Amino acid sequence: MPTSAGSATNAVTDSRPPAGERAKPGDAIASRESVSSRESVGGAGWTCSAGTFTQLLTKRDRPFSWLNPAPIWQSRNDRLARWLGDPTNDRRRAWMAELGPNGSDLVVDYSQKERISFLVMGDTGEGDASQYAVVPPLLSRAEDTAFLFICSDVIYPAGGIEAYMDRFFRPYAGYPGPIYAVPGNHDWYDDLTGFMFHFCGVEHRPPVRAGSVQGWIRNLLSSKPQPPDSAAVAEMRALRAAPAQHARQPAPYFAIDAGPLRLVAIDTGITGVIDRDQGEWLRRVSRETGKPKVLLTGKPIYVDGEHHAGPIEDDDGTVDEIVLDPKHNYVAAIGGDIHNYQRYPVSLADGRTIQYIVSGGGGAFMHATHKIPRVELTGVHERDFRCYPLRGDSLSLYSKLYDEKLGFGRGKLEIGPDEAAAIMAERLGIEATRSSAQSVTVSDRARRAAKILLGLLPGRGRGALHLPFSEFFDWNEPPLFKSFLRVDAEPGELRIRCFAATGCAAQEQSPPVEDEVRIAL
């Protein structure tokens, strides 16, 4: 076990303590873990039947459709912000003024706990089978957790107070503790009205000012939040009515003193820029205590083989600059927005390692990992990078989707999981993770299909194509490749595990551990 502050093991490790060693938080659940995708095709969920999550669905929980013009129209504020100027920072300042003095510098206090465990996931709220498939494994790992934290996009497509019924209150009715969150870009499409109502208890939206001709046009064309319906709100709150489930967070950005850690949660709005007031607050809460810190953010800093430092309004600095400052003692940064799991252990010149994690697999359609290039960035290389789903499983799944939609189900584009894993290993110059993929013979047909899939067909829609491609790549049957984190902290050690939510019956109560890292504090 490393002893330097912020250093970490980078391999997937056995969760059970050696004989005679004191148990760590969460060790009681270690014996209930399934074989993972790193070990077998079955562990990835390719050969299973759907689990009991299907019984949680109602007739209202139809597969979410971005091809329906209604969600696209409701989400138009994204395009308007990018075309006519992003008003998010000004509107966030207006929300903060509406909140008034909060005291304790926006800090939620769990500092009395010597040890603490909590759950983290991002990009949850589609309200269909892919979201509900995460619920049984999530609850199976909720034992002794103090809270659940959602990083980004609590509600699709465009926030909304009443949308929280089937996309927040009902799926997480069984989680026994409080739930905190930072908003994602979709939560901002109703000017953050739904988020502020449910998480911060603010019932009145502050006035929206244009500020310019472009702003006036944007406000004229933008979607408008609907006022709350008292009966609907009462019905929602009845689903999470236990006192232990109640929590009101102080703002859309805030900190949690979580036992031996400080969690610092920031609101990155629509385009990923944080406002100057939030930037000043971030610096202040980062330097005022020497506790080890974890950043929780709507936009990840390392993602898809790229570095995004996180701009601050009217500031030459960045969010990552604050994270990297050794005086602030950050050991990890976890972000949502991209719908899969990725981990980048970045080694710094001073000997520290900071774990940069993407945790956006909480329920929305999956973003491809097979399009992530070989990782060769300053401080982190391919040998240390981890992702879920594995790139081969991502390629195999997208090959099936494309074959059904473009190949009329004739199998010309379909690539089996082990063949896909072998192809990806060959292209990246690495060894396939699963032993079965290391010995498979790749057919010429699979190679031709991979050439088309990797060279011509996208794994993600970007810009104006984002919404229709989201539906094109959506599916609601196993393997679903969703995920969430369980974080266990005690004096001296932070343990982060990525659990898979495949949608498979056999893995609902024993979700596989797809990645684990232990950080010496």
Buried (B, 14 or more C-beta within 10 A) or exposed (E): EEEEBBBBBBEBBEBEEEEEEEEBBBBEBBEEBBBBBBBBBBBBBBBBEBBEBBEBBEEEBEBBBBEEEEBBEBBBBBBBBEEBBBBBBBBBBBBBEBBEEBEEEBBBEBBEBEBBBBBBBBBBBBBBBBBBBBBBBBBBBBEBBBBBBBBBBBBBBBBBBBBBBBBBBBBBBBBEBBBBBBBBBBBBBBBBBBBBBBBBEBEEBBEBEEEEEBBEBBBEEBBEBEEBEEEEBEBBBEBBEEEEBEEEBBBBBBBBBBBBBBBBBBBBBBBBBBBBBBBEBBBEBBEEBEBBBBBBBBBBBBBBBEBBBBBBBEBEBBBBBBBBBEEBBBBBBBBBBBBBBBBBBBBEEEEBBBBBBBBBBBBBBBBBBBBBEEBEBEBBBBEBBBBBBBBBBBBBBBBBBBBBEEBEEEBBBBBBBBBBBBBBBBBBEBEBBBEBBEEBEBEEBBEEBBEBBBEEBBBBBEEEEBBEBBBBBBBBEBBBBBBBBBBBBBEEBBBBBBBBBBBBBBBBBBBBBBBBBBBBB
